[in-house]
Amino acid sequence: MTHTTGIVLGGGGARGAYEAGVIAGITDVLADADPGKNPKSLFDVVCGTSVGAINAAWVAAHADAEDHDAQGLLRHWRTLELSKHLRLDPVGMIAGRPDPLNPERKTTGRAVLNARALETLVEEGIPWRRLRSNIESSRIKGLVVTALHVATGTTTLFTDLAPGVDYPASKARRRKAVRDAIRADHVLASAAIPLIFPSRRIGSGYYADGGVRFNTPMAPALRLGVDRLVVIPLLSEPEERPVMAEEAYPGPIFLAGKVLDALLLDPIGYDLQVLERFNKLLERLDEFLSTTERSEFDQVLTNSRGTPYRKVETLVFRPSEDLGRLAREHAKNLGSRGIRGRIISKMADMGGTFDADFLSFILFDADYAHMLVERGRADVRARADEVREFFSDRR
């Protein structure tokens, strides 16, 4: 059986280094299993939101490489610098207007951080012509990047599809698919976390982080026909904690982190549960319905939602350690790195006994990224047999 395999990369700011580590870990495991071979690319469909859109664009742009040049992606993550990628923007925080010295700049709105270093990383770091070639030659079936249209609150799915591939329209009113050749502007719009990075103009509208409504875009991958799906949520499984008799009032850093968790990270658990329920339902339908009856059932679904359901095998990697806690512990040691390091270190202390989840979104630091990359690779190695079985027919 020929499988269509997709990967879904969600948002989470600096936590995206974990996604890069998982991708590298998968390629490492498969290369170790059968060295010297020249396998085809791993993924037919790539979907991303926010920082996941940046990683997704890299994966799609390197679909002609057997390992999607995972090592090149890691090199980008390991070049992050607080002085460049965590630059406060006082004018942007107060005025929230385009730079008068740069009228062509496509960002606007109040934001805490200056986005210039991120723009350079995306515009110059991703080989956009190579991406076009991979799409047009059908090396990859499709790339989907999601962003939130600020004026209407509609989630826009920018779909870049190979010739002959169509995206079945969704009936959901809050989601709109737009076929377009994905460029740096689309990716930067998807990564524009509200209030942290400024929104970005595409055409006549402004767009912000797609994760506000649709952080881990599994649905587009399913609509493009995948029957195997790698999913990388950036939130670890919650720990059981004793209830304290009297809790300290949570500080602003703690609250900001939990709000971002709720918006960008939490919903994926529910989506995976729904997918598993549908897998079980379809198994039972295949047992009890004739071929004709099942075909009629699929037609009803196609009429109502644009496409039928299908069984989908998933390979899910969650961080085996709390990335917020790792960020807090790392941030405490940054006091010697100039004013930015001292501010970050102070924010870690403000978190008190709580996990500084907010820091894990904005800690654009090479050492922290390296920690997350290695955690992702280790999590994959611990499940090497599952990975090899999942991709067993890829050659």
Secondary structure, 3 states (H helix, E strand, C coil): CCCCEEEEECCCHHHHHHHHHHHHHHHHHHHHHCCCCCCCCCCCEEEEECHHHHHHHHHHHCCCCCCCCHHHHHHHHCCCCHHHHCCECHHHHHCCCCCCCCCCCCEECCCCECCHHHHHHHHHHCCHHHHHHHHHCCCCCEEEEEEEECCCCEEEEEEEECCCCCCCCCCCCCEEEEECCCCHHHHHHHCCCCCCCCEEEECCEEEEECHHHHCCCHHHHHHCCCCEEEEECCCCCCCCCCCCCCCCCCCHHHHHHHHHHHHHHCHHHHHHHHHHHHHHHHHHHHHHCCHHHHHHHHHHHHHHHCCCCCCCEEEECCCCCCHHHHHHHHHCCCCCCHHHHHHHHHHHHHCCCCCCHHHHHHCCCHHHHHHHHHHHHHHHHCCHHHHHHHCCCCC
